[in-house]
Amino acid sequence: MNHPVAVIGAGPFGLSTAAHLRARGIPVRVFGEPMVSWRDHMPEGMLLKSTPAASSIDAPQRGHTLGDYCAAAGTRPLATDEDIIPVETFIGYGQWFQERLVPGLEQVRVVSVDRGSGRGSPGGPDGFVLKLDSGESFTARAVVVATGLSGLAYLPAALAEAAADGPTPSGPLSHSSQHHDLSRFAGKDLIVVGAGQSALETAVLAAEAGARVTVVSRGRGAVDFGAPPWDQPKLRPESPFGRAWSLWALSHHAQPYRHLPAGARHYLVRRVLGPLGAWWLRDRFEGRVAVREVRRIVRAGAAEGKPVLTVQTHGGRLDDLSADHVVAATGYRVDIAAMDFLGDGLRTALAVSRGTPRLGAGYRSSVPGLYFTGLPAASSYGPVMRFVCGTRFASPRLARHLAAAHG
Ligand SMILES: Cc1cc2nc3c(=O)[nH]c(=O)nc-3n(C[C@H](O)[C@H](O)[C@H](O)COP(=O)(O)OP(=O)(O)OC[C@H]3O[C@@H](n4cnc5c(N)ncnc54)[C@H](O)[C@@H]3O)c2cc1C
């Protein structure tokens, strides 16, 4: 069968997978906007939380690390754990990687993926039929879903009430993924909900742009920052995320993860490397951003066009907090139902666990020929799949399996 493999996604995971497949001589068509999550859905001026050692996109050939890019582009070298990566540098790196290793990227949307019709089984002789928003339809022998964060922004039910028509920057409430330029909040009162890096960095960048910002976080002591590299415990093994046995095991030995009980897998994906600000953010945060710790957010509404959050305090009282705008930095949740480009037939055929695809060896789903990598693979291969450094584990394995089964 001469049909190509389709890789849907041109972020770090899609680009890395495509480079590995092409290095094996497999014909591949790759779709998506290069690095769009980083360019349009993260704030301008953001700095990466991951260290340079943990921020390379895995390639089949030498010469394509973040360090190689900095040398080629003549930018400041990024080498030690104390070097912090500006998002603009990382976007430039991703585009450079794409131009060198994934030429011919097609910047069109895949509108639908369905099983091939006729006699064939899924992934069998008839493969998959893909429709593009250019109007073209074609058959692929296998499909790799690497759509990352796209369409998976998560809004808790209590906050969704304040955004009847969906979250939007021009309404009372938005999701953090909807902001690139935070200077729109200059002179305004802003509430940022959340305590992860995205919430804390959004709060700092908005405050530095002239907003009066309050972070609303659940639990006591939820707003915290990691230890700087020079204060990390020396007797624990190094991992791309810091020194700890658990992080080392999850980063370098992700293979057995999928054999853990479902409850443990989902818990670890949420909790490991969970909410914690980067060490270098503390000084910019303290004294500039107010923090309101609450037991929970009860509901969100609007009064005179402004959002109002009703929160339960740790003492059990209900308080109303209002502002000009609320940004929900409440993260992303994988849900196959939200991947609307997958046809109904495919979605119902997929084995899932709490809305996420259940993956076997080589990142294959229960539908032969259909693979998932990046965030949607985290519940099977662990929290490392939420980060760029997960490409080092995922891409060679996925490419090897796909080449053996469908090459
Ligand atoms: C605020 C923030 C900060 C982060 N900081 C870090 C960090 O410091 N270090 C780190 O390692 N990770 C960080 N992450 C996580 C990081 O975003 C992910 O690890 C990474 O982007 C995932 O890459 P990806 O290729 O899976 O998906 P994405 O980068 O989200 O790319 C998705 C791709 O899919 C394409 N696509 C989607 N749907 C379709 C379709 N239907 N048809 C065609 N193409 C489609 C898009 O065009 C895009 O090319 C951060 C995340 C956030 C939100």
The ligand as an SDF file (V2000), in Angstrom:
LIG
                    3D

 53 58  0  0  0  0  0  0  0  0999 V2000
    1.4690   28.3390   29.3420 C   0  0  0  0  0  0  0  0  0  0  0  0
    2.1980   27.0550   29.0300 C   0  0  0  0  0  0  0  0  0  0  0  0
    3.5620   26.9700   29.2620 C   0  0  0  0  0  0  0  0  0  0  0  0
    4.2540   25.7830   28.9670 C   0  0  0  0  0  0  0  0  0  0  0  0
    5.5900   25.7300   29.2120 N   0  0  0  0  0  0  0  0  0  0  0  0
    6.2630   24.5980   28.9410 C   0  0  0  0  0  0  0  0  0  0  0  0
    7.6740   24.5100   29.1710 C   0  0  0  0  0  0  0  0  0  0  0  0
    8.2980   25.4320   29.6740 O   0  0  0  0  0  0  0  0  0  0  0  0
    8.3090   23.3630   28.8270 N   0  0  0  0  0  0  0  0  0  0  0  0
    7.6540   22.2830   28.2930 C   0  0  0  0  0  0  0  0  0  0  0  0
    8.2990   21.2650   28.0120 O   0  0  0  0  0  0  0  0  0  0  0  0
    6.3250   22.3280   28.0740 N   0  0  0  0  0  0  0  0  0  0  0  0
    5.6110   23.4540   28.3960 C   0  0  0  0  0  0  0  0  0  0  0  0
    4.2700   23.5060   28.1640 N   0  0  0  0  0  0  0  0  0  0  0  0
    3.6000   22.3230   27.5980 C   0  0  0  0  0  0  0  0  0  0  0  0
    3.7240   22.3870   26.0760 C   0  0  0  0  0  0  0  0  0  0  0  0
    2.8100   23.2830   25.5740 O   0  0  0  0  0  0  0  0  0  0  0  0
    3.5290   21.0690   25.4440 C   0  0  0  0  0  0  0  0  0  0  0  0
    4.4840   20.1810   25.9670 O   0  0  0  0  0  0  0  0  0  0  0  0
    3.7520   21.0850   23.9340 C   0  0  0  0  0  0  0  0  0  0  0  0
    3.3350   22.2540   23.2930 O   0  0  0  0  0  0  0  0  0  0  0  0
    2.9850   19.9660   23.3520 C   0  0  0  0  0  0  0  0  0  0  0  0
    3.3430   19.8920   22.0000 O   0  0  0  0  0  0  0  0  0  0  0  0
    2.4120   19.2000   20.9520 P   0  0  0  0  0  0  0  0  0  0  0  0
    3.1860   19.0620   19.7140 O   0  0  0  0  0  0  0  0  0  0  0  0
    1.8300   17.9550   21.5320 O   0  0  0  0  0  0  0  0  0  0  0  0
    1.1480   20.1820   20.7450 O   0  0  0  0  0  0  0  0  0  0  0  0
    1.0050   21.7090   20.4210 P   0  0  0  0  0  0  0  0  0  0  0  0
    2.2800   22.4520   20.6300 O   0  0  0  0  0  0  0  0  0  0  0  0
   -0.2010   22.1730   21.1740 O   0  0  0  0  0  0  0  0  0  0  0  0
    0.6960   21.7290   18.8480 O   0  0  0  0  0  0  0  0  0  0  0  0
   -0.5290   21.2730   18.3430 C   0  0  0  0  0  0  0  0  0  0  0  0
   -0.4620   21.2480   16.8460 C   0  0  0  0  0  0  0  0  0  0  0  0
   -1.6250   20.5760   16.3450 O   0  0  0  0  0  0  0  0  0  0  0  0
   -2.1450   21.2930   15.2340 C   0  0  0  0  0  0  0  0  0  0  0  0
   -3.5520   20.9140   15.0920 N   0  0  0  0  0  0  0  0  0  0  0  0
   -4.5030   20.8240   16.0530 C   0  0  0  0  0  0  0  0  0  0  0  0
   -5.6670   20.3950   15.5130 N   0  0  0  0  0  0  0  0  0  0  0  0
   -5.4420   20.2000   14.1760 C   0  0  0  0  0  0  0  0  0  0  0  0
   -6.2350   19.7550   13.0740 C   0  0  0  0  0  0  0  0  0  0  0  0
   -7.5280   19.3990   13.2280 N   0  0  0  0  0  0  0  0  0  0  0  0
   -5.6580   19.6930   11.8550 N   0  0  0  0  0  0  0  0  0  0  0  0
   -4.3560   20.0310   11.6660 C   0  0  0  0  0  0  0  0  0  0  0  0
   -3.5510   20.4420   12.6870 N   0  0  0  0  0  0  0  0  0  0  0  0
   -4.0930   20.5270   13.9150 C   0  0  0  0  0  0  0  0  0  0  0  0
   -1.8770   22.7470   15.5770 C   0  0  0  0  0  0  0  0  0  0  0  0
   -1.9170   23.5630   14.3950 O   0  0  0  0  0  0  0  0  0  0  0  0
   -0.4560   22.6210   16.1620 C   0  0  0  0  0  0  0  0  0  0  0  0
    0.4630   22.5950   15.1040 O   0  0  0  0  0  0  0  0  0  0  0  0
    3.5500   24.6740   28.4430 C   0  0  0  0  0  0  0  0  0  0  0  0
    2.1730   24.7660   28.2120 C   0  0  0  0  0  0  0  0  0  0  0  0
    1.5000   25.9320   28.5230 C   0  0  0  0  0  0  0  0  0  0  0  0
    0.0160   25.9900   28.2750 C   0  0  0  0  0  0  0  0  0  0  0  0
  1  2  1  0
  2  3  1  0
  2 52  2  0
  3  4  2  0
  4  5  1  0
  4 50  1  0
  5  6  2  0
  6  7  1  0
  6 13  1  0
  7  8  2  0
  7  9  1  0
  9 10  1  0
 10 11  2  0
 10 12  1  0
 12 13  2  0
 13 14  1  0
 14 15  1  0
 14 50  1  0
 15 16  1  0
 16 17  1  0
 16 18  1  0
 18 19  1  0
 18 20  1  0
 20 21  1  0
 20 22  1  0
 22 23  1  0
 23 24  1  0
 24 25  2  0
 24 26  1  0
 24 27  1  0
 27 28  1  0
 28 29  2  0
 28 30  1  0
 28 31  1  0
 31 32  1  0
 32 33  1  0
 33 34  1  0
 33 48  1  0
 34 35  1  0
 35 36  1  0
 35 46  1  0
 36 37  1  0
 36 45  1  0
 37 38  2  0
 38 39  1  0
 39 40  1  0
 39 45  2  0
 40 41  1  0
 40 42  2  0
 42 43  1  0
 43 44  2  0
 44 45  1  0
 46 47  1  0
 46 48  1  0
 48 49  1  0
 50 51  2  0
 51 52  1  0
 52 53  1  0
M  END
$$$$
